Each structure stands twice: as structure tokens, then as C-alpha cells.
Amino acid sequence: MKPEPIRIRARVRNGVADVTILMPHPMETGLRQDDAGRNVPAHFITDVSVTVGARNVFAARMSFAVARDPLLNFRFARAVSGERLRVAWTDSLGEARVDEAVIT
């Protein structure tokens, strides 16, 4: 099953970009049981990186304690309208997703 696209919004004002990222993901802890009483295996995002060109503007290490469909908000300086922002994540099962958006 292919993960849903990452939703990215990045807007710049006075050289500072405001970024909002929604990463659709089940973020299973491994502690929940399904309707039949079986444990649902752990499945969560472990690493997130955000780059603009060769510059890393945000990085995070996550764990099973993060809620379903994580939402990230952050700012970074020296942003230019028209640049491409690249968001990449990997998860505990080795799945990965990369998406890009243009900074407006």
C-alpha cells in the first residue's frame, strides 16, 4: 500500500518561511489490539527531514508516542519565494515517502 502524499504549505514573508506539513500515517504504537484481540504491530515514522536545495532546514526523530497523521509547524530564515521545499520521512517498517512543494 502506497502512503498518501505529504501535504505541504510553505509561505514566505520578509525572508522567513512559515511551513506546515501534514504526514498521513497510522503511527501505530504496537500496544493497541484489533477487534479480534490481536496486537496491532508497531508502525510509526522514525525520521523526518526537510530540505531546500542542499540546505537542511528541519530534522526530527520521532517515536511511537506521536499521534496519527503528524502535523508539523516550523519557521526558517533566508527563504525565497519559488524555491522547492522537499519533505522526506522513513518509518519503522522501512517504508519511505518524499514530496515537494514550491515556497510561495
C-alpha positions as CSV (number, residue, x, y, z in Angstrom):
1,M,0.0,0.0,0.0
2,K,1.5,3.3,-1.1
3,P,1.4,6.1,1.6
4,E,-0.8,9.1,0.9
5,P,1.0,12.3,-0.2
6,I,2.5,14.6,2.3
7,R,0.6,17.9,2.4
8,I,2.9,20.8,2.5
9,R,2.3,24.6,2.8
10,A,5.2,27.0,2.8
11,R,4.8,30.7,2.7
12,V,7.5,33.3,2.9
13,R,7.3,36.8,4.3
14,N,10.3,39.1,4.9
15,G,12.6,36.2,4.2
16,V,11.1,33.9,6.8
17,A,9.1,30.9,5.7
18,D,6.2,29.5,7.7
19,V,5.9,25.8,7.0
20,T,3.0,23.4,7.8
21,I,3.4,19.7,7.0
22,L,0.7,17.0,7.4
23,M,2.1,13.5,7.0
24,P,-0.7,10.9,6.7
25,H,0.5,7.8,8.6
26,P,-1.2,5.3,11.0
27,M,1.5,5.8,13.7
28,E,0.7,2.5,15.5
29,T,2.4,2.1,18.9
30,G,2.4,-1.7,18.9
31,L,0.3,-1.6,22.1
32,R,-3.2,-1.5,20.6
33,Q,-5.3,-4.6,19.9
34,D,-7.6,-5.1,16.9
35,D,-11.3,-6.2,17.2
36,A,-10.2,-9.8,17.4
37,G,-7.9,-9.1,20.4
38,R,-4.6,-9.4,18.4
39,N,-1.8,-6.9,18.9
40,V,-1.5,-4.4,16.0
41,P,2.2,-4.3,15.1
42,A,4.2,-1.1,15.7
43,H,4.4,1.1,12.6
44,F,5.4,4.7,13.0
45,I,7.5,7.4,11.4
46,T,11.1,7.4,12.8
47,D,12.8,10.2,10.8
48,V,11.7,13.4,9.1
49,S,14.0,15.7,7.1
50,V,13.1,18.9,5.3
51,T,15.5,20.5,2.8
52,V,15.6,23.5,0.5
53,G,18.2,22.8,-2.2
54,A,21.2,21.4,-0.3
55,R,20.3,23.1,2.9
56,N,18.7,21.1,5.7
57,V,16.1,23.4,7.3
58,F,14.4,20.9,9.7
59,A,15.0,17.4,11.0
60,A,13.2,15.3,13.6
61,R,13.4,11.8,15.1
62,M,10.0,10.5,16.1
63,S,8.7,7.6,18.1
64,F,5.5,5.6,18.7
65,A,4.3,8.3,21.1
66,V,3.4,10.7,18.2
67,A,-0.3,10.8,17.2
68,R,-1.7,9.5,13.9
69,D,-1.2,11.8,10.9
70,P,1.6,14.0,12.4
71,L,1.3,17.8,11.8
72,L,4.5,19.8,12.0
73,N,4.8,23.6,12.0
74,F,8.0,25.5,12.0
75,R,9.8,28.6,10.5
76,F,13.1,29.1,8.9
77,A,15.0,32.1,7.7
78,R,16.6,33.0,4.4
79,A,13.7,31.6,2.4
80,V,12.9,32.8,-1.1
81,S,9.6,32.5,-2.9
82,G,9.8,30.0,-5.7
83,E,12.3,27.7,-4.0
84,R,11.4,24.0,-3.7
85,L,10.9,22.5,-0.2
86,R,11.5,18.7,0.0
87,V,10.0,16.7,2.8
88,A,11.1,13.1,3.4
89,W,10.2,10.5,6.0
90,T,11.0,6.9,6.8
91,D,9.2,4.6,9.2
92,S,9.8,1.6,11.5
93,L,8.9,-0.8,8.7
94,G,11.4,0.7,6.2
95,E,8.7,2.5,4.2
96,A,9.5,6.0,2.9
97,R,7.8,9.0,1.4
98,V,9.2,12.1,-0.3
99,D,7.1,15.0,-1.6
100,E,7.9,18.6,-2.6
101,A,6.2,21.9,-2.7
102,V,7.1,25.4,-4.0
103,I,7.5,28.1,-1.4
104,T,5.1,30.9,-2.1
